[in-house]
């Protein structure tokens, strides 16, 4: 009985996590709309924007960014960081999708 309950709990948790994961293909559209201008097509910062803002933008494909948790990436998107302003237009499922797309940029 305990084994069956544990298995059911693990399956339910796995299903819940899978449902929460974003869709990278859908996330590309959100990324293109809200992120690409500054972070470039492949996640490499737009040098003109970085120079204008006098900042060093992280390469989204770098190990530093890719080792961040999904929650941390979401926080940067929704709250901003440094001179990066919060992106108010990316919320809900689209936020999960954009994070999933950023994961595809990994080197």
Protein Blocks (a to p, Z undefined) as FASTA:
>chain_A
ZZmmmmmmmmmmmmmmmmmpccfklmmmmmmmmmmmmnojnopacfklmmmnopacddfk
bmklmmpcfklmmmmmmnogajbccdfkbgcjllmmmmmmmmmmpZZ
